[in-house]
Structure formats: structure tokens, C-alpha cells
Amino acid sequence: MARATGFEPLWASPPGETIAEILELKHLSSADLAVMIETTQEDIDDLLEGKTSISLGVARDLASALGSSVEFWMARDIQYRDDVSRLQNTELEWLREVPVGDMIKFGWVSPRPHPEEEVSACLAFFGVQSVQTWRRAYGGLENMAAFRTSSSFDSHPGSVAAWLRRGEIEAAEIDTKPWNPERFTEALEKIRGLTKVKDPHRFIPTLRDLCGDAGVAVAVVRAPSGCRASGAVRFLNPDKALVQLSFRHLSDDHFWFSFFHEAGHLLFHQERIAVLESLRGDNCGLLEETDPLSEEEESEASVFAAETLIPPQFQEQLQKLPTVTRSVLRFSARVGVSPGIVVGQLQHSGRVAPNRLNRLKRRYKWS
């Protein structure tokens, strides 16, 4: 039979594990081994933890005390050191997959002087202990959240994962009541009125309060380079949903359409939205088995957003509206939304060119 080659394990097992197994089989303690090879308990502890390399002399002592050959113990140590080196290189390569520069710029992680320390800081940010665990927990996360994205930007999984993770972190600090779809539906009319408020410092806290009373945490998280998401929704646990918004285009029409789009997913596609608490630990591999929402479901959420912002009874008037500033201002006042939202809908329907009436939209910038 041909022997399989090329297998590279995603772990590094120190020789100390083999030593410990043999000691257990022989009913010996680490203290017994220290006496047998005439060394200190501290030296044995370092050997068991892989902190000390197995020299030729130590290999001879182990062969004499525990059995096997000198060559076996030397080879065992060499393999371990090779595996550690390979895994360290793998982790350094992983840094290229995540937006470290933006994560530092946005204050998500602190700058570190050495790449190895950057790896540790980024793994801590994601709440995992290794790159392998990160891949299991976040490798399919993009399929687990209901997304609204922009095709104008390139998307990179590591950047999307970082953005989503930051949303989880911020949402954990937001207190909410248990998820209640009826209460959330009732809150949407009040939230719709917030579109007329100019300052995000005023409308975002109110938005969070109204959603929190219905069991929905709202996190506004700046998207790093490589993340084209405008919004996403998922459940952090069965009683707490998260609507995450990126303020991607920094305009009021885009922000509010994204919010109501995600609200539509939450109301219509609850059974298809992931519960993230089940995606940690041993079950995180289930991520890869979940399909993203369909184009039909995305379209349904978009229709909900459009008709919530400008209700059906106003749609015919919207399509006949003269595309001049005065008419847009009067119509938006009658409907009860910001002029920018009316402009956004006119542009989406093709009645207004993308470069017209944009002065009626409210523009924002990150501080």
C-alpha cells in the first residue's frame, strides 16, 4: 500500500505529551522522572510544556528511563519545533486576511510592536485562541447574516468578519428587552419619523432605545477596507437580535433604507437568520452548512423598506412628482420623511439621475 504524504496538522504536539502518556502508563509521576534522570522538577515541567528542547543528552536520559530510542526522542522534538515554526508562519500570513490597519485606526485593537503580538491581539478581538478556531467560527459567517451590500466595493471575508465581530462586541454592551416582533413592528412608525432628525447624535440614541424595547440591539460600525456591507442582521441569542449598520455612503437615504431593509429581514425571515450563540465552540463548523438568503428574500426586504419609508398610498404621487427641489420638499413634508429619502427613491426608480438633487440629502462624516 502506498503511504500518504504531505499531511501537515493544524496543531503542534510537544514531546511532553508523549512523556506524560508514558509516565501514566508506568504509574510514575513527573517527580519520579526528575529523580530518575537526575534533574529538577522545574526542568521536567519545562520539558513537559515544550519550553525546553530535547538535547542529545536528554534524549539518552529519556530513552533509558522511559524506553524507545534516542533517535525517536530527537525526531519527536524536531517535528514539534518544525510544526511550531510552520504554525507561526501560518498565523503571520493570516494577518494579511484581516484589516489590521483599520482595526488599529478605529481603535478596535491597540498597536503592537511585533507581528506575533499583532496576531495575539487580533485573535483576542475575535474571541478565539487560534487561526484554526477563527476559520471555523468566522469562515462562513458572511452566509450567516442577512446582508445589504454595495457592488461598488470589493469584499474580503476577513474584513467582513472583523466588521461583524465589532458589531457583536458593541451589541453586548446594549441592554435590550426580549425579542418581540409585534413591539418591533409598532416601533417602526416612530423610527420612520426619526428620518427628519438631522443629527446622528440625536437620532441614533433614540433609534437604539426604540429598538431595544423590542429586543433589537442597533450597532453603527464603520466598515473597514474590504467590507462592502451596508447592513446586516442576525440573532445574538434567541431573545436578542442585532441590526448592524455601516453608514457606508454617509447619506441619510442610504442609512435609513439599509435600516428598514434589515428590519424587513428580521420580520419576514426570522427563521432563516442565524443565532450566533450556537456558532461558538464545538458547533461553529455548522456555519458552512447554512445558505445565504435568496434574491427573492432580499427583494422582499427591499420592497418592505421602500414602502415603509414612502407608504403605498403615496407611491403613485411619487412617480408623478416633478423632479425639482420645491416639489421634493413639499412631498417629503407631506409624507413625513426627509427630502433625501425621496431623492433616493426617485434615483432608484430612474426618474432622477444619480447626480441630481443630491444637495437635498444629508451628508455625514465619521469623527
C-alpha positions, 0 to 999 in steps of 0.5 A: 500500500502506498503511504500518504504524504504531505499531511501537515496538522493544524496543531503542534504536539510537544514531546511532553505529551508523549512523556506524560502518556508514558509516565501514566502508563508506568504509574510514575509521576513527573517527580519520579522522572526528575529523580530518575534522570537526575534533574529538577522538577522545574526542568521536567515541567519545562520539558513537559510544556515544550519550553525546553528542547530535547538535547542529545543528552536528554534524549539518552536520559529519556530513552533509558528511563522511559524506553524507545530510542534516542533517535525517536526522542530527537525526531519527536522534538524536531517535528514539534519545533518544525510544526511550531515554526510552520504554525507561526508562519501560518498565523503571520500570513493570516494577518494579511486576511484581516484589516489590521490597519483599520482595526488599529485606526478605529481603535478596535485593537491597540498597536503592537510592536511585533507581528506575533503580538499583532496576531495575539491581539487580533485573535483576542478581538475575535474571541478565539485562541487560534487561526484554526478556531477563527476559520471555523467560527468566522469562515462562513459567517458572511452566509450567516447574516442577512446582508445589504451590500454595495457592488461598488466595493470589493469584499474580503471575508476577513474584513467582513468578519472583523466588521461583524465581530465589532458589531457583536462586541458593541451589541453586548454592551446594549441592554435590550428587552426580549425579542418581540416582533409585534413591539418591533413592528409598532416601533417602526412608525416612530423610527420612520419619523426619526428620518427628519432628525438631522443629527446622528447624535440625536437620532441614533440614541433614540433609534437604539432605545426604540429598538431595544424595547423590542429586543433589537440591539442597533450597532453603527460600525464603520466598515473597514477596507474590504467590507462592502456591507451596508447592513446586516442582521442576525440573532445574538441569542434567541431573545436578542437580535442585532441590526448592524449598520455601516453608514457606508455612503454617509447619506441619510437615504442610504442609512435609513433604507439599509435600516428598514431593509434589515428590519424587513429581514428580521420580520419576514425571515426570522427563521432563516437568520442565524443565532450566533450563540450556537456558532461558538465552540464545538458547533461553529463548523455548522456555519458552512452548512447554512445558505445565504438568503435568496434574491427573492428574500432580499427583494422582499426586504427591499420592497418592505423598506421602500414602502415603509419609508414612502407608504403605498398610498403615496407611491403613485404621487411619487412617480408623478412628482416633478423632479425639482427641489420645491416639489421634493420638499413639499412631498417629503413634508407631506409624507413625513420623511426627509427630502433625501429619502425621496431623492433616493427613491426617485434615483432608484426608480430612474426618474432622477439621475444619480447626480441630481438633487443630491444637495437635498440629502444629508451628508455625514462624516465619521469623527 
